[in-house]
């Protein structure tokens, strides 16, 4: 595994080297917000599109506006998925896990893709899980 601090965003997002961010939950906790993990799942295909975090503000926005919103732990602000890209995740339902410490937004994609990255042709990727781990390398799915 490669150290993330030695990699560019492009190498992390497009490369074949495994460089997991094991400090992500510490960073999320350090943002100062009470958060729960949120998985966004395509209601039609069942595919997991993205995993993020929600605080009370993001959850209230999602419920009120009918589109998936998260709390950006890196920018420490409300992040409405698709607000700038147009790739909105229309809310179908919200599910709560048994311990009430995570959420599932069941969504319908209104746009090209849910991931902020694009493929080699410049198209938004459907979801964020576009590589698989094979041995110690990442391969496109």
N, C-alpha and C positions, 0 to 999 in steps of 0.2 A: 504494500500500500504506500502511496506517495503522500507526502505532507502537503496539505492544501495551501499553506502559506507560500509555497514555492510555485503555485500555479496561478495562471490568469483565469478570469471568468470563462473565457472561451475554452481553455483547456479542461476546466471542470465540467462545463456544459456540453462540450462536443467531443472531448477526448476519450481515450480508451483506458486511461489509468484510473484505478480505484482510489478515491480520496474522500472517504466519508467524513462528514462534519459531525464528529462525536460531541462537539461542544454546543450544538444547536440548542438543546434544551437549557443549557446554562445561559446562553444569549437571550433566549426567550424569557427566562425568569428575570434576567437583569434589566429588561425593558421597563419594569415597574408596573406592568399591567397584570391583573388576574386573567389568566387565559385557560382555554381548553383546546385540545387538538380537534381539528375538523377535517374530515375526509369528504371530498366532493366526488360523488359517483354518478355516472351517466345513468339515468333512470331507464333508458331503453336497452343499452348494451350491458350494463352492469360494470363497465370498466371504471376503475379508479382513475380520475383525471388529475387530481391535485390533493395535497395535504397541506393544510395551513393551520392557523390559530384564530380563535375568536375571543374577544372580550365581550362584555355586556353591550357595548356600543355597536360592535359589528353584528352581534346576534339580533339586536333590535332593528338595525338597518335592514338586515336580510329579511326579517319577518315583515317589516313595514313596506319595503320596496319590491319584494318578490324576486330579488337577484342575490347571488352569493356575494357576501362581503366578509372580509377577514381583517385581522389586525396585523399590520406589517411590523414584525419584530425588528427588522433592520432599519426602517424609517420611523418607527414608533408613531404610526398614524393609521387611520382607517384606509383600507385597500378594497375598493369595489372592483371585483374582477371584471375586466372588460371596459372599464371607464375610459381608458385611453386607446386600447386596441380594438374595441368594438366586439370582442369575443366574450360576450356576456354569458354567464351561467344562470339561466332562468330557474328559479326555485320551484320544485314540484312538492317536496315535503322535507321536513326536518325530522331526523330520528335521533334519539338519545340513548346512549348505552346503559347497561344495567346499573353501573355505579354512578351514573350522572356526572362523568368526568370527561366525556368526549361526545362529539356530535357527528352526524352524517348528513350532509346536504345532498339530497337526491335532486339532480338538476337535469336540465335539457340545454345543451349547448346551442347558443344563438350566435353563430359565427364559424370561423374555421377551426379553431382549436383552443384548448384551455391553457396550454403551456406558454410561457413568455418567450421561449426559444422558437426558432424556425428551422425547417429542414434545409437541405442543400438547394432546393428550388425556391427558397424564400417563403414557404407556406408555414403558417402556424402549426405546430404539432398538436395532435388531438389531445394528448395528455402529457404529463411530466415523466411518465415511466416508459421511455422510448429506448432504453438500453437494458440488457441483461448481463448478469455477472457470469462469466465463463472462466473458470480457474481464477486467475488474478487479474483478468482483463474485462473490459466492458465491450460489448458488441451491440450494434444496432439491432432492434427487433424488426 
